[in-house]
Amino acid sequence: MKLARVKGSVTATAKDAQLVGHALLLCDCVDEQDNVVEAAIVAADTVGAGAGDRVLIITGSAARLASSISGLPVDAAIVAIVDDVRV
């Protein structure tokens, strides 16, 4: 899993039919101090996240296992909105 911050949304009018109705969000992966370590990941949202939210992202084949997007052609999915990070 990766810690990330949602920057905004991605709109794609021409896309795979399986993605219709699913929100795609633009995220930056961050460290525990909210410094960007990897920019501009597009992730399918499964939890109703919005701009500014800190989230957990799963990537790779595990992303297709999230319940609401099971089997969809994605390689990144937001699976949690983070309340707090303690170091």
N, C-alpha and C positions, 0 to 999 in steps of 0.2 A: 504494500500500500504506500501511497505517496500523500503527503500533506500538501494542500494547494489552496490558492485564493482565487475565487471566481472574479474575472475581469469584465465579462459581458456575455453576450449570446452570439450564436452563429446562425444565420438564416440561409437555407439552401432550398430554393424552390424546385430545383431538379435534383432528385436524390433517389436512392433505392426505395422501393415501395414499402419495405419493412420499417423504414425510419420515419415514415409519415406519422405525425402526432407525437413524436418524441423530441424533447428539448435538447439542443446541443449547446453546451456552454464552453466559453473560452476561459481557460484556467492557466495560472502560473504556479508551478511547483515551488514551494517555499521551505525554508528551514524553520527551526523552532523559534527564531527571532523575526520571522516573516520576511526574510531576505530572499529574493527570487534566485532559485538555483537552476530552473529550467523553465523557459518561457513558452507560452502559446501552445498549450495542449487542448485539443477539442475533445470533450467528454460528454457522453450521453448522461443526462440527469435522471436519477431514479428516486430522488428524495425531495424535489421541489426547492432546490437551492437557488439563490439569486446573487446578483452582483454584490461583491464585498464579503460574501460568506467565506469562511474557512471550511474546507471540505476534505474528505478522504477520497482518493481516487484509486481504483484498481485498474491495472493495465494488462495487456496481453490476452491470452485465452481466458483467463479468469474473469475478464470484463463481461464476457458473454454469458456468464453464469448468474449474474444478478437477476433476481426473480422477475422484475417487470420488463426486462429486455432480453430474457433468455433466448439464445439462438440468433439474435440480431447481428448484423455485420459491423460490430464496433470493436475497438481495441483499447478503449478507455471509458470507464464509467464512474460517476460520482455515486458513492454508496452511503455516505454519512455527512451530516453537517456537524462540524466540531464546535463544542461549547467551550472547551478550555484545553490548553496545553501547559503542562507543568514540567519544568526541567530541574 
